[in-house]
Amino acid sequence: MESTESSYVSSPEQPQKKSPSRPASPPLDSVEKPTYIKLLVSNAAAGSVIGKGGATITDFQSQSGARIQLSKNYDFFPGTSDRIILISGGIDDALKALELIIAKLLSEIPTEDGDDAEPRMRVRLVVPNNACGSIIGKGGSIIKSFIEESHAGIKISPLDTDFFGLTDRLVTITGALEEQMHAIDLILSKLTDDSHYLQNMHAPLSYAGVFFSGFDGIPYTYVLPYVATAAYNSTNHGLNGAGVKFQHNKEDHTNSVTIGVADEHIGLVVGRGGRNIMEISQNSGARIKISDRGDFMSGTNDRKITITGSQRAIHAAEDMIMRKVSYASERETD
């Protein structure tokens, strides 16, 4: 979804100033109101948030008083390879938990010696489409005021119509940690008064029911693929090096690539009862076909996996498959 993200409103052009401290907490009855925050993180970042044996996430929950949940490994937000974190609790508790998470991820960003620049990262919130109006305002008046007050950059992506059943949009906040937290506080104060937002508090983290809708609204299962092949040498593909890909387009509609995966790793890609391959297909929006047993890439013992869809869907599916293979290879070398 990153490639389709466009800003509704961008950051102010004037140089950023140090933002004021976070506004005073609202009255007690508002603080006690249960709410939630959904955000996206990479698979690696999710591991940092969880910590060894769940120690970090347990500590964050204890410090904040909020509940923190993560989507399952490889259960990604549609069109991305990012997992979903759900923080729930009172407003102050949820904001405290979010600040702990962001601070943790910022602390792990590598910096060069002598570089005094403050590390920064994007924070991507997941917000129901029908609740976005409450933070945009008439003519963008509300979101503009949030930008001016917090000095953070705020972008709201359009609803991605490539995925049937997807009703969420991404709100991306940039800036220093203090600026981001101020902006998120302002955003959340509006969302907690929106019934559409609160109705989604207990929605499942999985987007398994969302699928790539193909072109011109045709479900991807009915799109006829134009097959072009990406050749991967068995000793120089995926994890071991950069393979040579040959891709062709047919009126820029549907692309297809074929990669090779060692026969002994196919079971991990497929999963029990085909669960893994179905999740990869659903989360990426790509069609995936695995060759029959004994049908190998020329001169190798690698099974063929043909991935069909948009370039973005293909890249997402390929990345998920290679991560599965990488996990298997790492276990074998331990």
N, C-alpha and C positions, 0 to 999 in steps of 0.2 A: 504494500500500500504506500510505501514511501515515495515511489516514483510519481504517484498521482496526487500527493499531498500539495495543496496550494493554500496560500494564506488568505484568510478573510480580512484580517488586519495585521499589519506588520509592526515592528518595533518603532518607537519614535525616532526621528532622525537626529535629534539633538544628542550630544554626548551623555552617556549614562551617568547619573548621579547616584550617590549612595542612598539607597532607599530608606525611608523611615522605618523604625521598628514596627513589628507586626501590631496591627490595631488591637486595642484592648478587647478581651474576650467578651462575647455577647452575654446577655443575661442568662441566669442559670437554666431557665426553662428551655432556652435555645441550645445551650451546651449539652443538656441531657438528651436532646433529640438524636436518635440514632441515625447514622448516615454511613456512607461508604465512599471509598476512593478506589478506582481501578486504574492501573497503569501498566505499561508494557516494559519489559526488560529482556535482554538477550538471555539465551540459555546459560551462558557463562556467568552473567550477572545474577541470575536466579540462584546459582550455586553459592555465590558469595553471600546472598541474603539468607539462605538456609543455614550455611555454616556446617562444620563437621558435626555429624550426628544431630543436626538441627539446633546446635547450641546458639547460633546467632539469632535465628528467628525467635527462639524461645526467650532470649534476652531482650529483644526488641519488644516483644509482647508484654514482658514483665515491666519494662521501663515505661511503656506508653499506656498500657491498659487496654489497647486495641487488639483485635484479632487480625492475624495476617495469614492469608491463604495464597497458594500458588497453583496455577494450572499444572497438569501433569507434564512430565517430560515429553517434549515433541507435540504437545497440545498447544498450538500456536494461534495467535490472532490471524484471521484470514488475510492472505496476501503478504504475510510477513513470516519471519522465522523467530518471532518474539513470544515469550510466555506472558501470561497475565498474572499480576499480583492484585489481590483484593484485600483492602484494609477496611474493617468495619468497627464501629463503636461510636462514642460521642465525638463531636466535631474536634475538640481539643485533643482527645486521645488519638484520633485518626491522623490529624496533622502532625502530632509528635512522632507517631510511627513512620509516617512518610518522610519526615525530616531525618530520622535515624537511618532509613534505607538510603536516601539520596547521599547523605554524608558518608556512609559506608562505601558506596560505589565511587564517589568522588575521591576518597582516600586511596583507592586502588588504581586510579589513572596514573600511568607513569609520567614522570616529569624529568626534564634534563637538568643536569647540575647547573646552578646559577640562574635557573629560570624561576623568577619570583611570581610569575603570573598565576592567578588563582585558577585551579582546574575547574572546568565547566562541563556540563552534560545536558542533553535535552531531556526533559520530562514529558512523556506522552501519556496523557490521561485518556481514558475511554469513556465517552459520554453518549447517552442515547440521543439519536437524531432529534427526537421530538422534545428534548430538553435543551437543545442548543440555543433556541430562541431566547431563553431567559438570560443567557450570558452574552448574547450578541446585542440585544436591544434594538429599538427602532433606529434604522439607519446606522447600526453599529455603535450607537451611543454608549452602551454599557461597556462593551469590550474596550472601546477607546479610553474610557475613564479608568478601567483597570490597568491599562498599559501606562497611562500617565501617572497613576498613583504608585504603581509598583516598580516602574522602570524596567519591567521584564518584557520580553517579546512574547506575544501570544498569537498562535496561528490555529485556525480551525479548518480541518480538511473537509472537502466535500464528501458526501455519502458515496461510498464506492459501489456503484451499480453493477460492477462485474461479478459481485457475489450475491447470489439469490438468498434472501433471508437475513442478510446483514442489516441491522438497524442501528449500529453504533458508528460514531465518528471519532476521530482523534483530535485532541486539543494539545498542541505542542507548546511548552513553555521553555523559554531560553533566558539565560542571564546568570548572575551570581546566585548562590544558594539562598541568600536572604531575599533577593528580589523574586526568585521563583516561589519561595514559600509565601511571600506576601501576595503574589498573584493567585496562587492556588487557594489561599485563605479567602480572597475576595470571590473567586469563582465558586468555591464550595458554599459560601454563605448564600449565594443566589440559588444554587442547585438544590440545597436542602429545603427551599421553599417551593420547589417545583414537584408536583405530584408525579409527573412522568419519570423523573429521576429516581424518586424513592421507590416507585413500583418495581424498579429493576434491581433493588438491593439484593434480593435473593435469587436473581437469575443465575443459572449455572455458569461456571467459568469456561466450560467447553463450548466451542463453536462447531461441534460435529454436525449440527443441522444446517450449517451454511455451506453452500457449494458454488463453485464457479459457474456463472450463468452463460458463459460462451459469448458469442457475438450476436448482436441484434436481439439480445434477450433470449436466445435459444439455449436451453440447458446444455452443458458441455457434453453430456452423455450422448447427445444427438448430433454433435458437430463431426462432420466427416474429416478426418485428419489428412493433411498433405505430408507424407512421410519423407523426411530428409534425415540422413544418418550422421551422427557424430562418432567418429572412429576413435577408440581408446586402445592403445597398446597395453597389454596385460601388465607389463613391467613399468609402464609410464602413464598411469592414469590415476585420477582421484587423489589418494593419499600420498602416492609416491612421486608425483610430479604433475606437470601440466600436460594434459593430453591435447591432441590436435582435434579441433572440432570443425566439422563441415556442416554449416547450416544454410538452408535455403528458405525463402519465403514464397508463399503463393498469395499475391495481392495483400501481403502483410496480415493475413488472417490468422492462420494457425501454423505454428512451427512444431517440429518434432526432432528429438535427438535420441540416439541410442548409446548407452554407456555399458561398460562391462563390469560385473561384480563377481568376485570369486564364488564358485559354486557352494563352497562351505559357509559362505556368509549370507546366502539367499534367504535361508530360514529366518534370520534375524530381521531382514528387511521386510519379509512377508508378515511375520508374527503369527501367533496362534490364531487359527481360524481366519487368517488374512487381516487381522486387526490393524497391524502396523501399516500395511500398504494402503488400507482404506483411510486411515487417519492422515497419512501423508497426502493422499489424493484430495481428501476433503479440505485440509488446511492449506494446501498449495493452489488448488484449483486446476491441477494438471491431471490428464489421463495417463495411467501407468500400466504398461503391459510387460510381463516377464516371460521370457522364452521358456519353452518346455525343457524338461530335464534332458540333457545331452545336446541341446541346441546351443552351441557355444560361439563366441566371437572367433573369427578366423584365426587359427593357429594358437588358441589359448584354451584354458579351462574356465573361462569367465562366461557366465550366463548373460544374456542380453536383457537390458531393461530399457524399454522405449518409453520416453516421456513426451507427451503431446499437450500443447496449449500455448498460451501467450509466453513471450520470453520471460516475463516476470514469474509466471507460474512454473515454467520449466526450471528456472534458476532456484526457486524456493524448494521444489521437489528434489532436485539434484542435491542441494545442500543437506536436506533432511536425510536422504539416502546415504550420503557420504558420512554423515555424522554417525549413523547406525553402524556403518562399516568400520569407522574409526574407533568406535567404542569396542567393537569386537576385537579389532587388532590390538588395542591397548591391553585388553584383558589377556590376550594370548602371550604378550611380551612380559607381563607382570610375573 
